[in-house]
Every structure is written in C-alpha cells, then in structure tokens.
Amino acid sequence: MSKKILIVDDEPNIVFSVEFLMKRSGYEVVSAADGEQAMQLLADEVPDLMILDVMMPRKNGFEVCAEVRNDQRLSDLPILMLSAKGRDAEIKKGLSLGADAYITKPFSTHELVEKVNQLLQRRSEEE
Amino acid sequence: MIEKWSLRFRVFLFFALIALMVPALLGSALWFAAGRIGPESVPHLVLWGGAAGFALIGLVLWVWLKFDDHVVAPINTLTSDLQTLTHTNAEHGIETEPGRYLGLLAPAAREMAIALESAQKKLNQEIEEATRKVELQRTRLETTLRDLNEGVLVCNMNHKILLYNRRALNILHYTGEIGLNRSVSNLLSTPSIAHSLEYLTGQLEIDQSEPEFSAHVVCSTSDGRHIIEGQLSLILDSDERTATGYVVTFDDVTEKLAELAKRDRILRDAVEGLRAPVANLRAATEMLIDNENMDDEGRRQFENVLSEESDHLSKRLQELSQDYREIVTGHWPMSDVYSSTLLNCVVRRFKAEDTIQCLINGDPLWMHCDSLSIVELTERIIRKIAEETSATTFELEPRSEKDKVFIDICWAGELVRSGMLDSWLSESFDECLKGMTGHDILENHKAVIWSEAQADGMAYLRLPLPLAKEDHRPLSFDLHGTGGRPEFYDFDLLKNLDNNQFSERDLRELTYVVFDTETTGLEPSDGDEIIQLAGVRIVNGRILSGEYFNQLVNPGCTIPASSTDIHHITEAMVSDQPPITDVLPRFHDYVGDAVMVAHNAAFDMKFLQMKEAVCGVTFDNPVLDTVLLSAYIHDHSKQHTLDVLAERFGVEIEAQYRHTALGDSIATAEVFLRMIDLMKAKGIHTFADAVAVSEKMVEFRSQQARY
C-alpha cells in the first residue's frame, strides 16, 4: 500500500507542483489550504507524513506543528516544514516545535523528494 | 564717652582748661604775694597781674587758634581723605598743602595713597582682564551650544531645566512649555531618563575606581509624537561622588527610525517575500524538465503556473524597486535650505558678468536639498541656456506646488529641447562635486527637470525639489527678544530646592509669568475679544528675555477703530492669525504652574476666564496685581497707571512697545521686580505676605468706592 502525504500550503501553485512531484514518486496525496483545514483532515485520518508551510491564514504552520505534537494520536507523525522564512532562528523554532525537517523556499524538488523518502524510511525502521 | 567727641572739641577743651588755669594760678599767686607785701600793693598787683593774666589767656587763645588751624583741621582733612581713599575711590588723592605743619605725616600719607592707587589700578586691570576672558569663554560656550546640531538640556536632580539650546527648542518646542526652571517631564516621557539616572547614580554609590558618568537614552517626547536618542551625563559635585544635575544631549531620531524600519521592511520583503514565488517557479520548472513525457493537460497546467508566477514575481520586483528608490536616495546629505539664500548664491556667480543677469522673484520658501550641487547645477544650466538661446536676463522664482518646491528659471526666448537638456545633464562637474553629472544631482534629489512654455509667453525651466523636512515658521515666543542676548541658562537653579511650602516661599524665589492682553474693548461680557496675548517669565528674580510669549489672535470679529488707536492692531494684522482656541491652550502651557502677574490683573484675568470653557483650559494659578501692590507700597491715593509706575521706578518703555502686549508685559515685569525689593524693606517677604496686603488693598478700595 502506498504511503499517504498531507500537503498544507495556502498557495495553490506550489501545492500543485508538490502534489505532482509526490504522486510521481509513488505517494498518495491529500492537500489542505490552511492550518485549520489541515487539523480537520488530521482528525479524520492520520497520513504517513505532512509537508507543512509556515505562513498561512487562520492557523500558521508553527501552531499546527505544536498541536500535532501535543496530540497523542499524532505525536509521531513526521513533519517536514517548507517555509519562506529562512532565518536560523525560525528554522530552530520549527525544529524545536517538533518538525522533523525544515526546508526553506525556494528548494530543489529532488532534495524534497529525498528528504520525504528519508523521513518515511526512518519511520518505518523505527516501527 | 570722651572717644566719641570730635578731635577738634577735645583739643578745644584742652586749651580751655589751660586758659582757665591762667587766672586761677595767677590769682592765687597774687593773693599770696598781697598777703606778704601788704594791702598797699593790691592795686599794683591787680593791675599788672590782670594785664599778665589777659596776655596769657590771649596767648593761649592764639596758640589754640593756630593749633586748630594747622594741626587739628589738617588731621581731620587727612582722615576723611584717607577714608574716601580706602572705601570708595582710590584715585581720590591727598593734598599736602593743608598738612604742611604736620611734618612728614602728609607726604607719607600721600605716598601711601599713590601706592594704593596703583595697586588698585593693577587689581582692577586684572579683574577686567579676567572678566573679559570669562565673558569670551561664556560667549564661546553660548555660541557653541546655540549652534550645536544636537539638542542640549541641563537639569538639576529635581528635573528642572537649567539650560537648553536652540536645537533643543526646535526639537521639543511644540506648545511653548520649554523654559528655564520648568520640569523636564513637560517635554519628555521621564521613565527612561529616570532609569538612566538611577543606573548612573547607582554606579557612583558602588565603590568603583572608574564609574561611568554617561548613559545612552532613547525616549519619546511627552506628546508621543517624536522619539529622541542621545546621551545622559551626570554633573558631579566637587567631591566627584554626588550628582548635582545632569546633561542630556540628543537628536530627533523619529524620521531616522522610521526610515530604518522602512529599509528593514524592504530588505525583508526582498529576501523573504521573493522566496515563495521563486519556490513556486522553480518547483514547476523542475517538474516540467524532469517529466518530458507529461501529458498535454499536465504540461498546460504547469505552463499556467509558470506564467502566473513570473507575472507575480515581476510585479513584486516593480514594487520593491519603487520602495528601494525612495530609501536609497534618502542618504545623500541634505538639509533644509531657504530659497533666497540658495538663489542669492546663484545670482552672485553672475554678478561680475555683463552678459548674463539674474533676478530673484517671488516669496522665499524652505526646501530640502544639497545646496552646493543645486547652485552648481543651476549656474551651469543658466550658462547653457544663455549660450543656446542668447537670452541675457533670467528670472529665478521659487514656487510651492503640492509636495514640491519648484525652482523656476524663466527667460524670454526659445524653449530648451529635451535632448539638449539631457546632453547638458550628462556632462560631469569638476572636483568640487567629485565628478558628479547633472543626472546624478537630480537623482539625489529624486528630481527631474524640464523646459516648458507658460501662459506669459516666457520659456521656463522647472526644477522640482523636496519640501523642507522641518517646520520653519517662527516660534510663538520671540527668541531674539527685544535686543540683547537670549538667556538660555541659569545655573543658580542647581541649588534651587522645592521643599518650602509655596505660600511661605520668598517672593524672589518664585517663578512668575507677567502678562498682558490687548483687546477689542473693555467688556468681555459684551463680546469684546482678546487680539494679542503676551507674557514674560521671571525665574530666580531674572526676566528671561529668551522666553517671551507673544501672539496676535484672530478675534473673529471687527476691531473698533477707537481701540486700534490705542494698540495699533488692525484687522489686516490679525486676519491670518490663529483663533483664541489655539492660542489660549498654548499660553496655558507656557504659564505652567507659575504665579500670574498683571497690571490690573482682574481685567486681564476676566478676559482669560471668559475663554476657559471654549478652550478647555482653566487658569487656577495664584495671581498678583501690580496695581494693588503699588497702592500698598506707595500712598494709595496716588495714581498707579503703568506709565506712572514705570517713571517712578525709572523703567523705560520704548515708545514703539508701549501699548503692545509684550512691551507692557516687560515693563510690568521690571516694575514688579523693583516692587519686590521695596516690599522686602516693608517686611513683605513671602508670597502669603504679598497676598495679605493685596487683599487689604482690595478691601480698602471697595470701602473707598462706597463713599
């Protein structure tokens, strides 16, 4: 069974590319346009990995990250933060709030796929 | 007792005693002789004895007269000469002629006088020299402080201002509340100053070999509109351990901070804001490249993304470059320049030439530019136009339009073609402008230049320059006073302690605002209005000629000709002046918590109080009236007009200032200061004393009015 990835970003153009990229790499994809929508989706179903943007309306990526880590059911969901905020302090903040990886925009699609594969592999090894 | 008698009287008594002894001794000698010789000798003895006695008394009298004339009188003269010499006038000199019978005493005194005189002269010279030096240093200090580009405030530990300079005034003077002996909290939000002081004085208390004496302060003005940044330094006592006051040197950084914030925002936008669109572009591009065999639908969608994102990116870049232009040119050093100063520089450059003549038209305006490069550019352009169009006369005129000041160069002749103008602007200036071109200069000023024909048939070249950054309208109080140097400081306030109860404080120590109004008439309740309001401050017994308040007021009604005859204020003079609702709150700030003094204060206070409600201020300050005080000091039945008082006290009111609110305020203040001295002599020392006698005079006058 293919792994499921949740993409959360408010910009449809990046969602479109990443979705295409992930599907091509053999993953199943669901997407949300903001943090609240993402939390709703997570309530119904737990994906295998979440690609999370930081700056979004309603609920931002940091909040989503913190909520996910506080939720027992979701606590070991791998989170890959994908953000236009590229300062060291912000990267550190993302990682401390519980992100497993932090990639700044713009990014190389190869690198993104590699990171996703890596995180999923690590998780299956842990299990 | 005897010492108190004059020398002359004592010498007289001495001779009188001898004169008395003559008949007594002679009489008793003859008495014995008559006893021995027998009664027949009595007539002879009486005759000869009497003759001898009278001769002797005559002799004593004669010696006394001589002694009095040649010894006693000269000693007296010499004594008074020596006294004058010692106590008042060293050049007085000593005459030797009257003292010629006193041996060497008079010459010796004379020598001493001469020595004293020369010593005194030398001393005076040295004092004069020292005073001159101090004065010179003082002037230098004043000049330095006055023209310093930073604001300077010196305060005592009670936060009362002892010194401020012109720049501080410009930065902090919004409502007229800056002034000597005023609290600094009227001007600045004090927590950050208090914190710096706490920190520094704390440093002093810790036993440190080299404590810090100054700290960095950033705080806002009390109205919150401006942010100032600067340095706060302690003023230490001679023991170097106790602070007696502090100095704040500061600058207005509001604009600088706003500009920095803007710069930060633009940089952040440039870096962070472009990440997302570039990421979108890159991801889509990589998808297209990596998936050559994508179906047409997919390819079309990705191409859509590419086109959308490129579009978005171009727009962002456009916005950024707009913002960038605004900040990047903001850093060429520029200052506020008065157009007449700048244009006169241009005119002077053609003064020696017959071929080109420049004139300046219009009212001068303030603008913000680099004076030198604009002068150079204007000069060059005029020369080029003259060459090209053979025009010889150029008119220069500053004009204010929207948010720019246009420098218009106007001549009779052809326009300048835009291509021509461009080629002129491309030529570089020599080393005085470091090889800049006309284009560079315009770029620095965010300006463009063009030539156009106007309705008057003349050709124009228009150069728009930025508006002045600061408000250059004259301040509401007259900095230059009415002659003399403005007083910006009073270090005596360093020791001014506020611990006395107000009413028990010495009249000399209090701060006063002596004020006067000019009005349209005498009845405020019948609709008469204030048309001029002026005040002067007295601090530490000194009239502060640097802190006058003087403001014409638009009364919003006609000014009767009969009142114009008195104060010479016409309707034309007040038509563009602020209304009382603007002026009175400012005056209220100016007065602060000072004692208000006026000549016939009840009249002026009535006018102020009529306007309190509409202006939203209340004057509940203590008030003194110079009419009432004069009635107490002098005979109450006398006249107490300001003219009479001024004459009585030798206060001169220059004719041009008489019956102006400011002139009368100054005169009243001078009179009031002299009254304080006189009252002191009559036992009136404190404010409470002065109020008590004023009340007595009010009572007395109302009783008089009843009869």
Interface residues (C-beta under 8 A of the other chain):
Chain A: E11 N13 I14 F16 S17 V18 F20 L21 R24 A84 K85 G86 T104 K105 P106 F107 S108 T109 H110
Chain B: V271 E272 G273 R275 A276 V278 A279 N280 L281 R282 A283 A284 E286 M287 D290 N291 G298 Q301 F302 V305 E308 E309
